[in-house]
Amino acid sequence: MRVPVSWLRAYAAVPSSETGRDIAHRLIAAGLEVETVDVIGGDVKGPLVVGRVLGIEELVGHRKPIRFCRVEVGAAHGHPDTPGVRDVICGASNFAVGDLVAVALPGSVLAGGFEIESRKTYGHVSDGMICSAAEVGLAGDPAGIMVLPSDAGTPGDDAAPLLGLGEEVLDIAVTPDRGYALSIRGVAREAAIAYDVPFEDPGTVLSELPVPAEGEPHPCGTKDPTGCDLFTLRTIKGFDPSVPTPLWMLRRLEACGMRSVSLAVDVTNYVMLETGQPLHAFDLDSLRGPVRARRAHLGEKLETLDHVERLLDPDDIVIADDRGAVGLAGTMGGLDAEITRESTNLALEAAHFSPRGVARMSRRHKLSSEASRRFERGVDTTLAPYASAKATALLLELGGGTYLGMTGVEAGREPARVEMAAGLPAEVAGTPIDGSVAADLLRRVGCEVAVTGDTLVVTAPPWRPDLTDPYDLVEEVVRLVGYESVPSVLPAVPAQRGWTRDQRLRRRAGIALAGAGYVEVPAYPFMGQADFDALRLPPDDPRRRAVRLANPLSDEAPLLRTTLLNGLLACARRNLSRGSDDLALFEQGLVFLALDGPSASSAGRPDVSARPSEAELDELDGVLPDQPRHFAVVLTGLRERAGWWGPGRTASWADAITAARVIAAAVGSEIDVAAGSDPIFHPGRCAALSSGGAVIGSAGELHPQVIAAAGLPARTCAMELDFDALTSAAVAVVPAPVVGTMPVAKEDVALVVDADVPAAAVMAALASGAGPLLESVRLFDEYSGEQIGAGRRSLAFSLRFRAPDRTLTAAEVAEARNGAVAAAEVALGAVLRS
């Protein structure tokens, strides 16, 4: 919300010595987020005067229109050779002889530091500049000259005050709970409270209107009091739409960031900005029958003012006449009943709509407007007739016409009353706040306060729908007392028991991955159906059974994630787009797997006034999804960088498997690796990760289609495992490795096996047969060819033997080696290669 300081001062008697920055400081202290204090045309300097165009000579022979203009600028500003007159070259053509314009004289500086000087151009001397709105720092068409109203002043007058130059404007970021601050009325009230000065409330003054003329005002009503509990319609006939909007109103609208449309629209926008009540003017002649607020009919359509035809939802609140919907209530009008520059008969609507209904409708149609922003935050429930009276008075004053009166309907509404202990603000803030002080501060924000013993019975004003709880009132009291008066006291931290077993294990795994060169990243925890398709998950894959959010941040990602890979691949793509070519990223976090049975919507909602019962907690737990913790990595580019030591090495599927082993080793567990068939991964380069006989994850090279959909380089690798399943049997304390002091004995064996026998199975067989003297076994070579035979391959392993207390003899080493080979022969049919 942009608030011109001069407009704010019209209702709050802020001392004239206070600048915009002073006011901003007070408002920030009161809890409003003032982001900037702008000065309109702050960089415009020098003489800028009102001029009247006396003559125009069209210069021919140029590629664009060039006009040599004679402009009256007053006796004090004319050229010495032509008293009171200046000659100016101008390339715009939207003004005529007799028009008043803004003229920058030589020596002045316009927006952007553009200096004006007398110079010869197009064969004439241009002694100044006729300005557009953009050239003096105002909103407007930069290609067209700014034509001033005929009564703006006389030639030679200072144009800066007329244009609003030098006006300070507060730019306030209004939080959802302070919808009243989306108006000059609301911000002026806050300024008056901050300075303890009188406040004139424009929302409680009913403008004087003429006695309604003969004739019936247009009828209106509401068919759904839950969506619209107050609806008014004022009728004006004979309005002159050709009357221009007065300059003072234009400048205030522009300072607030709104463009001028027409007098009727500008007046409704002006009153909305001033009071906070959105208004809408219909072309009376285009209406068919009474205007009513109701819910949309199934299949009903409406073309809104943005020329988009919208299919309405039965939950939408619409304004309708006998032919159907003519507007989305509190959001945007319909094209069929739009007022135009020829509309002479107007129906001015002012109403109060359900904040929740407008918010849902605005979001459903992806349509946000100045009106919807206010209604969804809560508009004063009594303001509509006051605001429409103000707008009607302005329309009649500026555009003329005949007033036929107002029709309206209102549903009963009980004001909200909240009881609060008088000492609650002091208790919450931790600083002395007397109950009488709290009561006085609440009265200053507009509340009615009745004191009953030690209890304050507070009736919130109609413009503060956010005050519904004692702690809402506490917040009001504390912010007005001043947050700086609340002492900063660190809470006493009770003795802790340290990390839990699960916390220790996952921190250990994260540190191990970081030590292995991976960087931890947080990824977006939401997904959509398109993400499942990009990961090639088949329709029956359990990972497609996701939990849908009731109120998602994005309609494209309404589901809680069932895998970490989707978000991790997005992080990798973003880093690659920023020039990071070699990536090793990991993430740990929860995934959410929907279970069979009742959904969360079927569970009862316990009352918040007390702790839920055990039965209620059990019911809630029964509908929660399974939420295991996963670890996942993604690798692309070089895993080992090039240097003087040699060339770099590209990350491969083996590195993804190694990442799983790093995690397992860190938590004192083991992982078995076998060929896998996860659809996310390349069918020939995928490993299934198992622990305790159950598959807990996959690792390897991603499927080319998944890589293409993610926009990543070819042969990108990844790994994901269920960390909870891995650590279910892990030891809480991992023993330190034993450092052997005895010499090691090394033996290499090459075994020929069938091509489909996994190397991990051969390795396990060797380890089982070698006995306790075996320290490690490692695959270091693989060969297949004519010497081996079709369907066979040779696997070479390096065996290390060591005894903790002696040097092994040759016989002991040979016996252990032969036992390992024999076990592989029996278990897998392996043949020792000679």
N, C-alpha and C positions, 0 to 999 in steps of 0.2 A: 504494500500500500504506500503510495507516494502522497505525502502531506505537505502542501505549501504552507510555510510558516505564517504568512499573512492571513490565510483562510483559517488556520487554527486560532490565531489571535482574535478573529471575529467572534468567537464563542468563549474563549478562555482569556481572562485579563492578565496575560503573562507580561511582566514588566518589559518595557520597550528596550531596556538596556541588555536584555538577554538575547544572545545570538542563537542561530539555529543549532550550533554545536552545544551551547549551554543547555538548550531544551532537550537535545538528544541525550546528553549526559543524565539529566533528571529522569527521562523516560527509561533509559537503560537501567538505572538504579531501581526503577519501579517494576522491572521485569519485561519490558518490551524490547524486542531485538531491532534496534536502529542500526542498519548496516552502513549507510552512508548519509552524508549531508551534502547534497548537490547544490550548486548555484547556477541558475539558468543564465546562459550567456555570460558565464563568469570570465571568459577570456576576451569578451568584446569590450573595446576601449575607444575613447575618442568621440568626436561629434557624430551623433546619429539622430537625424531630425525628421520631422514629418514634411513631406513634399507633395505638391499638387502638380500633376502632369499638365503642362500648358500646350504642348505641341509634340507631334511625332512625325518624323520623316523616315520613310522606308528607304534604306540604302540597298540598291540593286547590284547585281553582279557578284554576289557572294554565294557560297554553297549552303549557307544557313541564313535564317532571317536575322537581319541586323537593323536596329532602329536607333536613330539619332533623336534623343528626347530633350525637350526644354522643360525644366522642372523648377517651379517656384519653391524656394526654401527659406523665405523670410529675409527681411532686410539685413539681419545680423550675420547671415551665412552666405550671401550671394557672392558672385565673382566680382572683383573690382570693376571690370569692364561692363558687367551686366548686373546692376544692383538687384539683390533679392532673387536672382535666377542662376541656375547652373545648367550646363550642357552635359548630358550623360549618354554614353553609348550602352545599349542594352540588347541582349540576344533573346529575351523572352517576349512573348506576344500575347500574354493573357491580361493585359491592362489597356486602358484607353484614355483618351484625353479627358481630364476632369477628375480622374481617380486620385485618391490619396495613397501615397506609398512611403516606405521608409527609405531614407537616403543616407548613405554613409559618405561623409565628406572627406576630402584628402587629410591624411594624418590619423585617421581612425584605423583600428585593427579589428577585423571580424573573426568569427570562429575559426579555430585552427591556426591562428597567428597570421592570417592573410592581411597584409598592410595595403591600405588604399592611398593612392597618390594620383596626381593629375598627370595624364600621359596622352600622347597622340596615338590614335589607332583608327584604322579604316578611313584615313584621310581627315579625321576630326579630332579635336582635343576632348577627351572624356574627363570631366572635372568632378568625379565622384562615382558612386555606384548605387543603383536602385537594387534593393536587397530582397532575396528570397528568405523564407522562414529558416531554412537550414543554415544560411550564411550568418545569421545572428544567433545561432545555437538553439533554435526552436524546432519542434517537430513540424513537418510539413513537406510539401513537394519541393525538392531542391531545384527543379527545372522551371518552376513558375514563380513569378514575382508575388510578393505578399501585398495584396490590395487591402487597405485599411477601410473600415466603415466610414461613411461620409461624415459622421459626426465625431470622428476620432480626435479631431483637433484642427488647428490651423497651421499653415505652412510656417516652419521655423520652430515649432514646439519640440521639446525633447521627446524622442520616440521611445526611449528606454522604459519609462514607467508604463507607457501604453502597451508595450510588448511584454511586460513582466520581466524584463532583464534585471538581473541582480536578485531575483527572488530565491530564497533558500527553501529547499525541498528536502524533507526527511523521508528516506526510503526505509520502510519498516517491513521486516519479515514477520508476518503474522502467524503465530502458531495456531494449531487447530482448536485449542481451548479458548482463544481470545478473538472470536469472530467479531465482537463489537469494535475491535480496532481496525476493521476494514471500512472505516468511515471517519470523516472529519469529526463527527459528533463524538465517537468513542475515544479518539486520540486526544481531542480537546478536553474531555472529561479527565483523562489521565494527567494531562498537563496542569489542569486546574488543581487537582489533588496534590500533585507534586509540588506546586508553588503555593498551595493553600490560598488560592485566589477565587473570586466568584466565577461561576460557570453558567452560561446561558444555554439551555438545552433546546436545540431546534427540533427535537423529536417530541416535545410536549406542547408545542405552540401550534394551534390550529389556524391556518391562514384564512383570512377573510375572503369569502367568495361572494359573488353577486347572487341575488335571489334567483333560484332556478326559473328559467323562462317557461312558457307554456310548451307542453310536449312531454312525452314520457322518456325518462332515461332508459338506456338499454338494460334489459333484465339480466341478472346473473344468479348463480347459485353454486352449490357444491353437492355432489352425490356421494362423497367419501370424506367425512369429517376427520378420519384418521390420517388422510393424506393432505387435506386442506381444511384447516379449522377456521379460517378467516378469508373471505373473498369480497373485494369491493370493485366496483366499476363506475367510473365517472364519465359522463357523456358531454362532448363539446361539438358544436356544429358551427360551420362558417369560419373555420380557422384558416388563416392565410399561410400556406406552406412556403411561399416565396420569400418571406421575411428572413433576412440573414440572422444568424446567431450573434448576439452582442459580443463585442470584443472582450469585455471583462469575463464573460462566461467561457469564451474560447480559451483565454489564457489560463484559467483555472483547470479546464479539462486537459489542456496540453501539459500543464505542469504535473498533473496526475497520471500522465501517460496515455490519455485517450484521445483519439482523433475525432474531429468534427464530422458529422454525417448530415444532419439537417436540424432545423430548430427543434422539431418535436422530439427527435431521438436525443439531441444534445441536452434538452431539459430533463428527460428521464434519467440520463446518465449523471447529470449534475446533481439531481436530488438523491440518487443512489449513493454517490460519493459523499455527499454531505451527511445524510442520515443513516446510511447503511441498508435502506430498504430498496430492493430491486423493483423496478416498475416496467411495464410493457404497454406500448400503445398499439392498438389494432386500428386498421382502416374500418370504420364503422360500416361503410357501404358494402364491404366484402363479407360481413358477418351474416349468417343465416339463422335467425332465431336466438334464443337466450344463450349466453355464454356460461358454461359450467365447468367446474373442476371435477374430474372423475378418473377412474382407472381405465387404461386402454383396453380395447376389445381384442380378443384373440385374432391375429392376422391383420390387424389394423396397421395402416402405413401413414407416414407423414413426411413431407419434404420440408426440411428446416431451412432457415435463412442462409445456411452455407451451401445450399443447392445439393444436399445429400438426401436421398430418399431412405427413410429408416423404417425397418420392420419393428413395430412396437411390441413390447412384452406386456402381458396382462398385469404385471406389477408396476408398470410405468404410470406416473401421474401426468395427465394431460389436461390441457384447456381445450374444450370442444364446443362447437355449436351444433345445429341440427344436421349438418352434413358430415360431421366427424371431427377429428382432432385438428386443431389450428395452432397448437404449440405444445412443446414439452414444458411442463410446469416448472418454473424457477430455473430454467436452463436456457432454452432458445425458442423463439417464436417460429411459426410456420410460414412458408413462403406465400400461401394463398391469402393470408390476412395481413400481410406486411404493409406498413404505411409507406407511401412513396412521396416524391416531391410534389405530387398532385393531390394528395389526400387532404381534404378540407373538413371531413367529419371524423372525429376521433373517439375511441373508447379506451380510456386509460385504466388499465388493470393494476391493482395492488393487492397482494394476498400474503398469507403465511402458509408455507408448505412444510411438510415433515422433513426435518434434516436428514434422517436416515433414508427416506424415500428418494429425495433429490440426489443424495450421494450415490445410492445404488444405481439410479437411472443414468446419472452422468458417467459413471464408470462403465455401465453396461454398453452405452453407446459411444464410449471413448470421446466424450464431448464435455469439455470444461469451459465455462464462461464466467464472466464477472458475477453474474447472478448466482450461478450454482456454487461458486466459491463461498458466497455469503450464506446462502440457505443451508448448505451442508454443515456449516459451522454454527448455525443458529442465529436467526434474525429476531429482533424484538417482536414479541407476539402481539403487541398492541399498536405497532407503528404504522401499519398499512394506511389507515384513513388519514393520518397526519401527513405522511409523505405524499400521498396522492393529492391532498388539498394544496400542499406547497407547489407541486408540479402543475396542477391545474391553474393556480393563480399566476404562475410564471407564463404558462402558455397563453392565457387570456391577455395578460399584460403585454406580451411581446408580439403575439401573432393574432390577437383579436379573436372574435368568435362569440358564440352564445352558449352559456352553460345551462344544461338541462337537468343537472342534479346527479345524485349518486344512488346506486343500488348496492346492496351488500347482504351477506349472511355470515353469522359467526356462531361457532359452537362454544359451549361453556367451557371454561378452563379455570381450574383452581390453582392459585399461586403456590409454588413450592415452598414449604416451610421446613427448616432444618434446626434441630436442637443441638446446641453445643455447650459443653461445660465451659464456664468463663475462664478457667485456668488452663484449658487445653492448649492455646497458642504458646503460653509460657513453657508448658511441659514439653511440647514438641521442639520448640526453638532452643530450649536450654538457656533462656535469658528472661529476666523479669518483664512481663507484659501484663499490666493490670487489666482486669475484666472490663472496667469502664473505658479504658483506652481501646481495647478490642472492639467494643460496641460502637465507639465513636468512629473508628476507622471503617467499619462495615457500613455505617450510615453514609459515610462520605462516598463510597462506591455505589450508593443507591439502594442499599438494603434497608428494610424496616426491621428494627431490632426491639424486642420486648425482653426485659430482664425479669426473670422469675427466680429469686433466690440466687443460687450459683449457676443458673442455667440461662443461656441466651437463646431465645426463640427468634430465628432469623428468617425473614421472608425475602427471597432473592428478587431483584428487579427483573422485569420482563426481558431486558437485553442481556442478562447473564444466565443463560440456560446451563452453564457449566457448574453453577454453584448448587450441588445436590447432596453434598456430604459434609460432615463436620470438618474433615481435613481439607476440603476445598476452601472453607472459610478460614482455616488456619493459614493456608497459603496466602490468601488475600491479606490477612493481618500482618503476617511476617514480611511480605514484600513491601508493604507500606511503612512498616516500622523501619525497614532497611536491612537488606541482607548483610550489609557491612557491620551491623550491630550484633549479629549472631556470632558468638564466640567459636573459634576454631579449636575444638577439643578432640584429640585422637581417642578413639574408643579403646578401652582396655581389652587386650587380646587374651582370652583364657588359654591355659596350657593346652597344647595340642598333642595328639598321639602320633604325629608324623604321617607320612604317606601310607595309603593303603597298599595292599599287594598289587592290585591292578594298576595303580598310579606308578608304582616303582617299575613294573614291567614295561609299561608303554613308554615311560621316560627313558628307560634303558634302551629300548628298541629305537626310539627316535634319535638318541645320542649316537648309537651305533651306525645308523644310516647317515647321519651328518658326518661322522668320522670317515665313512666310506666315500664321501664326496657328494652326497645328495643335499639338496636345498629344500626345506619344508615350505609349503605354500598352503594357504587356505583357499578353497575353491567354493564356487556357488553351490549351495546344497539343494537346489531345486532342478527338476527335469520336466520334460514334456514328452509326448508320444513320439515326436520327431527325433528326439535323442535316442530312444530305444531303436528306432528304425536305423539311425546312423550307426549304432553299435551292432547291427545285424542280429538282434535277438529274435528268435522265432516266437510265434504267438503263444506257445505254451511254456515259454521260459519263465521260471519263478520270478526273475528280476523284472518282469513286466507287471507284476502284481504290486502296484505302488499305492501309497496313501495319498489321496487327493486333498489339498488344502481347501478349507471353506472360503478363505479370503486371500487368494494368492497375490503376490506382488506383481506377477506378470501372467497374463492369460496364456502365453506361450510356454510357461514352465509352472504348471499348477500342481506338480507332484513332488513329494519328498523323494530324494534320491535312493535308489536301491543298489547303486554301485558308485565307487569313487572315480572310476575312470573317465566318465563323461566330463566332470568338472576339471579333472587333472589335464585332460587333453585340451580343454579350452584355455587353461593357464599356459600350457606349452605353446599353443598357437599365438597367444598374446605376447609371450616373451620372444618368440621367433619374429613377430612383426616389429618388435623393438630392436632387432639386430642381435639377439642372443642366439647363436647358431648351435652351440654345444650345451645341451641341457641334461641334467639329472635331477628330477624333481620328485618329491614324495609328499604324501598327505596321509594323515591318520584322522579318522573320524567315524561317526556313527552312520550306518545306513538303516533304512526303514523298510522292513519287509511286511507287507500286509498278511494277516492271518485269516484263515477260514473262521466263520462265526459272525457274531453281531458286530456292526460297525460302531464307530464312536458316537454317531448321531443317535443311536438307540440307547445309549447309557444315560442314566439320570444325572441331573446337574445338582450337586449338593449345595446347600445354602452356605454363603460365605460368612455367616455370622458366627459359626462354630466349626470346630474340626470335624471333618467327615467321619462317620462311623466306620468300623472295620468292614462291615458289609458293603458300604458304599465304596470304600477304597478297593475292595476285591472286585467289585463290579467294574470300576474304572480300569483297574489293571487288566481285566479280562478282555477289554476292547483295544488295548494299546498294541501297536505293531511290534514285531520282534525287532530289536535295535542292537545288533552286534556291532562291535568296533572292527573296522577294517584298516589295513595298511595297503597303500598302492604306490607304485613308482612308474615313471615314464622316462625313457631315455631316447635321445636323438642326437645326431652329430657324433663328435669324437668323445670316446670314453677316456682315452689317454691322449694327452696333447703331444704334438710334435715338439722337438727341441734338439739340442746338441746330442742328446742320447739316442736319437733315431726318429723315424716317422711316427705319426700318431696312429691310434687304433680306433676304428669306428665301433660304437656300441652295438652289441649283438644280443641275440636271444639268451646267450649264456650269462650275460651280465644281469639280465632281468631275473634269471634263476638264482644267481649269486646273491642278489639283494634279498631274496626270500631266505636264503641260508644265513645271511648276516643277521636278520631279525631273529631267526630261530636260535642261533648261537648266543645272541645277546640275552635271551630269556631262558636259556638252559633247556631248550627243547630240540627236537630233531624233525627234519622234513624229508619225506621220501619223494623222489622225482620220477615220473613216468610220462610216457607220451599221452597228450591230452587232446580234447576235441572241443574246446570252448569256441563258439561261433565268432567271438570278438577277435580271435587270434588266427594267424596263418595256419591252415590245416596241417602243414608239414613241419611247423616250427613252433609248436605249442606244447608246453609241459603241464601236466596235472600235478599240483602240490598236495601231498597227503600227510596227515599226522594221525597216529593211532588207528590207521586203517581207513580213515575217512578223508575224502577230498575236501580241502579247505580253500583252494584257490587255483589260479592259473598264472602262467608266466610264459613269455616268449615274444615273438615278433607279431605285431598287430596285422590283422587281415588287410590286404591292399584297399578294399572298399571302405573299411573303417578309417584308414589313413587318409584316403581321398576325401571322405566326408568331413573329417576333422581339419583338413587343410594343413597336414603335417608332411615332412619329408618322407620319402620312401624308406621302408625298413625300420620305421620307428618301433621301439620295443617297450613293453610294459609288464607289470606284475600287479596282482591284487590277491590278498589272502584275508581270511577271517581270523583276526588276531585273537578274538575271544576263544575260538576253537583251538588255536595253537597253544594258548597259555593255560588251558583248562587243566593240563597235566604238567605244566612247567614248574620248575623249582623256584622258590621265592629267592633263594640265594644261590648264585652261580659260583661254584668253587673256582679258585684261581688255578690256572694251568700249572701242571707239574713240569718243572724244567729238569730234563734228564742230564745227569753228569757223566753217564757212561756213553761210550762211542756207539754210533748208529751203524746198523748193517743194512745195505741197500741191495735189493734184488728187483730185476725187471722180468716180467712175464708177458708173453703175447699169446692170447687165446683166440681160437677161431670158433665163432658161434653163428647161428642163423641170423640173417640180417634184421629180423624183427625182434630179436632179443634186446631189451634195453641195456645200455651200459651200466645203469644204476643197479640192475639185477645182478650182473656179473660182479660188480664191485661188492655188493652185499654178500654174495656167495664166497668170494675170496676172503672177506673179513671174518666170516663165520668159521671158515676152515683153518685160518692162520693161527688162531689161538691168542692167548693174552700177550704174546711178545710183539704182536703187530702194533705199531704206533700210528701208521697212516697208510692209506692206499689212494693213488691218484691216477686217473686216466691221462695219458700224455700223447697217444697216437691212435689213429683209426685208418685202416686200409681195406680196400675192396678192389678186386681185379681178377684177371685170369688165373693167377697163381693160387687164389683162394677157392675159386669156383663160384658159379652163379648162385645167388641167394645166400651168400655167406659173407662175413666180414671178419677182419682181424682187429682186436682191441688190445692195445699195449698198456700195461699198468706198472707203475712204480710202487714197490712195497718197501716200507721202512720198518725195521725190527730193532727193538731196544729192550734191554732188561734194566730194571731200576738199580740193581745191586752188583752187577758184574758185566764183564765183557763177554758177549756171546761167542760161542765156538762155531766153527764152520758147520759142524754136524747139527747144532741146534737151529741154525739159520736154514739149512737145507731141509730139515724136518718140517719147520713151519711153512716154508715155501711150498713144499710138496703137499702139505695138508691143505693149503689154500687152493692149489690147482685141482686137487682131488675133489674138493667140495664143489668147485665150479663144474667139473666133469659130471658129477652125479646129479646136481640140481638142474643144469642147463644143457648138458650134452656138449660142453666145451671141449675143444681139442687143443692141446698145447702145440703151438706153432714152432717148428724146428728152424 
